[in-house]
Amino acid sequence: MKIEQVIYLFCCFQLLFFPLKAQKRDSCDCYVLMNPDFKGKVGLYDKKGNLTKYLKQNFKDEDFIVFQVLEDSDSLFNVLAMYSIAGNIAKGWVKKSDVIGTYLASYGGNIAIYDEPDKKSKKKIIPDWTNRLVAVSACKSKWVKISLLQKGKKYIGWLPPESQCADAYSTCN
């Protein structure tokens, strides 16, 4: 086979499989929670995008919703939804929003976030952190991407697993 044919076949092969790579979803294994103060409902969807049910906090029993994030796509998380006390509710997709987040496992002080979900990447320090729920916009492996406003400055970065706290009852400190 001529070298030109080999190059041509290689390029065709790459073009055939490029769309599969572009649509790849990130695999996750992290926990986030629905804001314990949120009194609304969050839609749960099947893989075809059909609404299957609404999820609401159980304020009467103070049983709040936690999500185990299994997959991350552009605008949705594939989750196993469960009440903190009563347990599993359902599995499905939820839309990413500001009511889905995590606490930082600290009462206060400086918190480190990273440019990539890897401690070898560039680190940023969030100074004088006071604990409150932060929105989660992405998940990769056990890391979550957060964004928050602290002292007039916006911080966006990846939070390592040991700094996350998806518990409505404790700061995991």
Secondary structure, DSSP 8 states (H G I E B T S, - for coil): --HHHHHHHHHHHHHHHHHHHHT--EEEEEEEEE-TT--SEEEEE-TTS-EEEEEE-BTTTTB-EEEEEEEE-SSEEEEEEEETTTEEEEEEEEE--TTEEEEES-SEEEEEEESSSSTTS-EEEEEEEE---EEEEEEEBTEEEEEEEETTEEEEEEE-GGGEE--SS----
